[in-house]
Amino acid sequence: MMLSTRDLLNSATVEILDSAGKRRLGTGTIITNNGTVLTCHHVIAGMSRVRLVRHGADQRTADVSIDLSNASEEFDLAILESGWAGLVPVPILQASSAAGNWIANGFQDLQLGYQGLVPLAGTYRAAKVRKYAAVSSSETGTGSRRDYVLTETLDLDGSAVHGGTSGASAVDEETSAIVGTIVGSLTNPDDPVPTHTRSIAISVPHAASIWPPLMDICASASREVPCFGKALNALGAEILCTAQRMETLQDLTVAKLIDGPKLRLRAGLDTALREFLADDAPLMPVIGESGAGKTSIAAMLSCGMGLRHCLLLRGVHMQAGDTNIAVQIERALTDDEYGTYGLDRLVRPDLSRPGAETLARIASTTGERLVVVLDAINERDEALLPAQRIAGSWMPRTIDWLRRNNAKLIVTCRPETWSTLLPRPLLDAVFPPPHERSPSEDELRPGISRPPGGGLWVGDLSEQELEEMIRVYGVDRRIDPVDARHPFFLRLAAELGPHFAKSSDPMSRLQLIDAALDHRVNDIVMRYPLDAVGTSEVRALIASIAAAMLSEATDILAATKALRLPLATPNVLRGLIDFGVIERVGVNYRFRFDQYADAERSRLLTLPLPTNFDGIAPDFGDKRLRSTVGMTAERMYSASPSKILLYESIVRDSAPLALRVGLLIETARIDENGYGLRVKDWADEQYYGDRFYDWIDERWFGRALKDLHAEDSATVLKLLSQRLDDERPITGGDNREASVASLCGGCLCAIGGDDVRNYVSELLSDRSYVATSVLDVALRRRPQPLATALLQHSSKLAAHGDASTNEIKVLLAGLLCKACQLMSTEEFRASVLEVLRGWTDDAETVSVRSISLAAIRKIDPADVAALDRIVFLLGVQSSDEEFRTALSQLEYVPEDCRGKVVEQVLARIDSLAGQWNIWGYGVAWTIFGFLERPDIRQASALMIIDTLRQHAAKVAEDDTAIARWAFLVVRDIEPNHPAWPGLFDLLERVIENATSRTEITFVDYAYCDLPIEGEAAQQTRRILGTRKLRRDSLRWAVFHSVKNASKFDADDCVRMLASLRASDHLSWDQFVHSYVTSERQPGEERPQSQFVEAVLRYWRSLPESELTQVSQKAIGLDS
């Protein structure tokens, strides 16, 4: 427990006696962790040694010598070193205070009747020059009179000060820090024992700013002595943050939401945090399915990563009055009910808590940032703080507050909730930033990944993480292999212990959840036998709680409603809390884990529905119910003897259509294979064409969906369009590239027909990759109705709109351009041009302007003005963003202005010298994409070479892009082309300080991407032959040569590979020998025998002097 200010002062006050310990000289105060004592100069002047006594339970005594270099007559201050360690010091106020309340302790004269510490108090105000006389101490006891003149003082009103109090510290009540040292009294000499008077104190903060010994102590103490209240320093802030985190961590541990000793750092998390702290983006969302371990990650980020100024908050503590994160920060430091769990027990209870801005500012003074971890924002009470308010006001204000205060926020959340909380205009605040690439297998790998939507995605455990967690939790593999990768289910298996061990077959996640709930119910019945309830009654109460939450579309149940439920006695509710089925949220209740809520609600939703279901009737389009409907589908899928019968039962049931559509989608998610359901399978004509639409007719899912569509087409299409943000993967097969969103997008295109036009507004507002693809496909398949709907929507958009409107305009410009290519009517074309020209106004954003101008140029190639305006945006007056946007829209550059455009582009890349950051997808990335275009690189090669030559071999990471561009040109031209010598001169410069990536680029072109027998490949191999290549580069050279040997003469391929041997015989021989015998990367085939034989023939053809031990052994010459 932290001390109050008075208790702290009592423990730090020291009595100063003569060396014999018989005569009281004055008072001192401990001001450092090492026992340094601050007192008055006149207390120890004339003494060579004094005795220091700290009274109390831990009494200490020290005889110390006087060091005159640590005494100042100018300030009437002295510093003594007691040598005591382990005591709590009183901090010194960092800056002078004009007025306030003070307290002090003084060992006043024994002859006046005082026996020990005398508590003093009063008010103070700053004063200037004060003169006084004091009798200094001496070894003989007859001290001399000294006159003191102090320039910065305090006038103290309040308790009387008598002899023996000199040297006592006056402590400011609001800051619990020393504001002055009492040096003398203005007491009336005719009144021997007054109770109220005035005294003088030296301003210690002023002295600490001038007197070197005290300056040094304060500098050191700022790192060692915490200050709280209004004097809060960095160490005090660190203690405050640590106390708050530890209390939250304890709360999570008691609630069994985490198991502290078993927390493990997920792979990639430390790297992501380090990059986030270095980035300008203030927000890092950590998104994952329920039970993926997000709370454990929140605990690890806040408490296990060395962050000193970090707070751990919980979504369940968010309140209706929260306007931004700062409100919750301040409540977490003051409010015992929501977020601190009794923080006053740990941090100075009588001092004010800092504001959120103060905490952030103090963190910044240490070179760090205040980091706030908000766990499970999806668990807040939706009724108190709905998603619409979070997205509309809380999130924008929070991001603004974070940016203004140089602070960071990490939020954990479930994906279906997060998509409703962050408005698209704020995506630039997210780290890692969103990217345009569609999900690949690499991005969907287990562990921590970076999805296209931005932030971090918490996937299943990787194989290495799984092995570690199995060891930590002591769980064998009698759990479904897929579910075993899910942290929550591993914990359940560990908690079930011997009950789990009785299972002979692997248990699915649904079986684990049901078994865990049954286990807890049995424990409750055993604990509370006097309530005369059995397992069936407790089970019925849990079902009633789930039904009540389901009927009100909330995850939190009011206590008043809970107590009205049948069998809801206080004991049973207490048992449900104690055994981890539910938990308290303020005075209300929620299920401890979302999986428990989903499991119980899924029992209610399993078809056929119970007879009393009409009283529940939730909105099945609510994103928060997706996991519940998903678990319902799992329950039905595992119980059904045939998926054909399952699909038929869903179609024929009388349940609400929205529930049946949801069950159909969720069943497909766990049953179908991802192949055929990806966006490219239904959107890319060249990849798959229209075969996806055959899949709809061939699969039981597709037939069932069409049946439901025939029942109510509008509802089905609406529900499909609402699922386009659902990025959960399809898990029925071995390919997880497809998602629920891509499945529903394809279905929308397949069965929507002309009706897709009714959802143009929703699809444009969604603006996701899937939604855009749906519009693109629908326009291609049904051009007339879709084109008309797009044109009508575009005419309704406000001029100079907000960020959301501008994004829609950007999307519409491209779609309208495609519509013009599909629609032959001049009237439609003229209407589109009229809309687009209205979007080229200077008041529009550069993105809207440039994309609209590019669309106009495509629709009407004769519109020279549109091209001129795009080219103008490439000038030096344009910002990088304006330049990048305009350049990306120049799909075709007429020959008559190509030279001017290339000059402007090269001038821009010159201006970025040393700061290209090509692989950061910035301006330079866009420029190189432009320069690599065939029409540009072929027509302007000489001009581009001259510019790139100036930048080659200066920034190693940029050289890869330069090399790639040069090789593209080399591939286009013949050796007699004027640019040929300049290109290879450029390549020789680039290879000088090449990174591994640049080396591999050279190797790829020398042995694969260029004709291997051509002059370009030969010259590239000559350049490579002058270097000692890295092992990765050699591996790729060998890999390509093995492949080439299946199409070309094997001896020729080995001779080409041997051009790399000249610079390092031994490394070449070692690597080639190990590669052709055993060492290969996964998926690389064994070299064909003709290649191996060709290698051996090559070694035999060499003079023995050029052979190494490796090659001699290979051809049998090592004997």
C-alpha positions, 0 to 999 in steps of 0.5 A: 500500500502506498503511503499518504503524504503525511505518512510519507513525511513521517517516515522520511523525517530525520532528527539531527543531534550533536555527535554525542547524540545529546543535544538536538540541532534541527530537523532533516528530510530524506530526499533520495533512495540512498538516504541523502538528507536535506537540512539547513546550513545553520543547523550544522555550521560549526560542527564537524560531525553530527548524528542522524536518527530516523525514528519509528519501527525501522529506527536507524542511526548514522554518525556522519561527517560534515562536507562543507562543499555540500553546504551553502550559506547563500541558500542556508541549505546543507546536504548530509549522506546517511548511507541508509538504503531502502527508505522512501524519499520525499521528492522535490517540487520541480518548479516553484509554486506561487501559493498553496497548503503546506505540511511539515514535521519538526523536532521542536525544542525539548524544553518547550515540552515537545517529545517527538515529531510535531506535525505542522501545517498551514498555507504558503505564498511566494516571497522575495528577499527575506533577512533573518539571523540564526544561531549556528551550532557548534561543538561546544554548544555555544553557537555564533550568530549568523545573518542570512539574506535569501532572495527567493523564499516562502512566507508560511502561515499556520502552525508555530515554528520553534527551535529544532524545526530548522531544516524541516521540509515544507511539503506541498499538499497537492503534489506531496513534494518539497516546496521549501525548507524552514529556516526561521520563525517570525514568532513574537518573542514575548509569547513563548509557546504560540499556536499560530504564527508566520515563518520563513522557508527557502524556496527549494525548487529555486535553489535546486535550479542554481546550487550545483549539489542540489541540482545533481541530486534533483537530476538523479532523483527525477529518475529514482524518486516518484512524484505524484499529483500535480508534480507528477514526474516520469517515474510517478507516471510509470508507477501509476501506469504499472499499477493500473496495468497490474490491477487489470491483469489481476482482474483478467486472471481472476476472471480466467480470461488469461493465464498469466504464467502461460502467456507466450509471445506470438510470432511477429508481435514484437516486430509489429509493435516496434514498427507501430511505435516508430510509425506516425499512424496512431491506431493499431487494431488487432483483429481475430475471431473469438477465442483467438487469444486477443486478450492474451495478446493485449496482456502481453503487449501491455505488460510483457513488452517493456512499455513503461507508460502503458495502460490496459483498458477493457471494452466492458468498462466503456460508458455512455458518456465516453466521448473519446479514449481520454475519458476512459483513461482518466476514469481508469485512474480515478473510478474504482468501479470501472477500470481501476479495481481499487487503484487507491490501494496502490497509488498515493490516495490523497493526491489528484490523478493526472489528466490523460493529456498530462500522462501523454506529455510526461511519457513524451518527455522520456522519448516514449509515447503513451500507449493505451491497449483497449481490449475487446472493444466489441464487449462494450454495452451496445445499448450504452455506446452503439457502433454508430456513435463509435464510428461517427464521433468516438473514433474520429475524436479518439484519433484526433486526441492521439495525434495531438498528444503523440499517443498510441492506441492498440484495440483488440476486436472481433472482425464482424464488429470492427468493420462497423467501428472504423469509418473508411476516411480514418483508414490512414490512421491505421497501422499496418496500413491497408493495401490493395492486394487481395488475400493470398495464401501467405497472408492467410497463414497461421499466426500474426499476419497483415490483412488487406484491410489494415491492422493485424490479424490474429490467426490460428497457432502456427505449427511451432506455436502449437507445439509450444502451447501443447507443452505449456498446457500439457494437452495431448493431441486428442483434439481436432487438428484444426481446432487444436491451433485455436488458443481458446480450445487448447485452454479448454482441453487443459481445464477439462483435465481428466475429463478430457483424457477420457475421450478416445476420439479427437474432440471438436471445438463444439464438443469441447465447449459443451463439455466445459459448460457441463463440467462447470454446471456440475461444479456449481451443483456440488457447491450449492446443494442447499439451493435444491437445484440440479444440473438440468435447472442450472442448464435451463437458467443458462439457456434463459440468460442466452435467450434473454440476451438474444431477444434484446440483441445484446451481449449484456443482461441487466441485473434486474432482468437476470434476477427475474429469470426462473431459478436465478437465485443469488447463489446460483448466479454467484456460482455461474460467476465463480465457475467462469460461465458469466461475469459481472460488468458493473452491476450487469452480466455477460457470458465470460467467453463469447464462445459460451454465448454462441454455444448456448444461443446455437442450441436455441437456433438449431432447427427446428426452432423451439415452440417459444421462439416467437418471443425471441425473434432477433435480427439475424442480419446483425453482424454480432450474431454471425458467430452464433449462426456459425456455431448453430450450423456446426451443431446441425452439420455434426448431427446430420447424417447427410449434408444433402438432408441438411441443406434440404431441411434448412430450405423446408423449415419454417424458421425466419428466412434470414436465419435459414440464409445465414445457416446456409452460408455458414454450412457452406463455409464449413463444407465447401472447398475454397477452390472455385469460390475466390473472387477471381473465380467469378470476377476474372474472365481470363482466369475462370470466366463464367464457370462459377455460375455452373457451380451454383447449379451443380452444388447442393448449396447453390440449389438450396440458395436458389430455392430460398431466392425463389421464396423471397429474392429481395431478402436473400440478395440483401443478406448476401450484400451484407456479407461482403465484409465477412473475410472469414475463410472457407474451411471445408477443404485444403484451400483457404483463399476464398472467404465468406465475402467472396462466396456471397459476392459470387452468389450475388452475381450468379442469382441477382440478375437485373436486381443487383441494380437495387443494391448499387448504393450499398455496394458503392458505400461498401467499397471493398474489393469484393463489392467492387468486383460484384459491380464490375461483373454485374456491369459486364453481365447486365450492362443496361440496368447496371449502367443506368443505375450507376449513372443515376447514382452518380448524378445524386452525389454532392459536389465537393463532398466528404471523404466517403463521397469522394471515394465513391466518385473515384470508384464510379469514374472507373465503372462509368468508363467501362459502362461507356465501352459496353453501351453504344448509345451516344446519349448515355456517353454524353451523360457520363461525360457531363457527370465526369466533367463536373468532377474535374472542378479544382475544388474536388480532390486530386484523386477525383479530378485525375481519375475523372480526367483519365476516364474522360480521356478514355471515353473521348480520346479527342479531348486534349484538354483532359490530358493537358490537365493530367500532365499539369498535375505532374509538375513541380507545384503538385504534392507527392500525393497529387503527382502519384494519383495523376501519374497512375491515371496516365494509361496512355501517353500520346507520342507528341507529349511523351517526352515532356511527361517523362522529363517531369517524371524523372525530375520528380525522382531526382527530387526524391534522391536518397528517399525513394523508399520504393518498396514502401509503395510510395511515389517512387514505386508509382514512378517505376511502375510508369517507367516499366511500361513498354511504351515508356521504357522503349521510347525513352530508354536513353533519357531514363538511363542517364537519370538512373545512372546518377542514382545507381549504387547509392541506396542498396534497396533502390538498386533492385528496382533499377536493375529490374527496369534495365533488364526489362529494356534489355529484353526488348532490344537488340545488342546494336541498339544505342541504349545497349552499352548504357544499360550494361554500364548501369547494371555494372554500377548497380551490382557493386553494392548489391543486396541479396534481392538485387543479386537474385534479380540478376540471377533470375534474368541471367538464367531464366527470364532472358534467353539463356543463349542470348547476348544479354544473358551471357553479358549478365553472367559475365557481370555476376562472374566477377562477384562472390555470390551469396548462398541464396543467389547460388541456390537460385542459379542452380535451381534455374540451371536444373530446370534449363537442363530439361529443355537444353543441353545439360553440358551447356547449362552446367558451363553457363552455371560454371561462369559463377565459379571463377571468383570462388571455386570452393563455395561453388563446388560445395554448394553445387555438390550439396544441392545435387545430392541432398540439400534442396528447398521444400518443393524443389525436385531432385536434379535429373540424372543428366544434370548431375552427370554433366556436373561430374563431366565438368569437374573431370574436364578441369585441370587438377589444380583447379579442383577443390577437395569437394570436387575431387571427392565427387569424381573419385580423385580424393584418394 
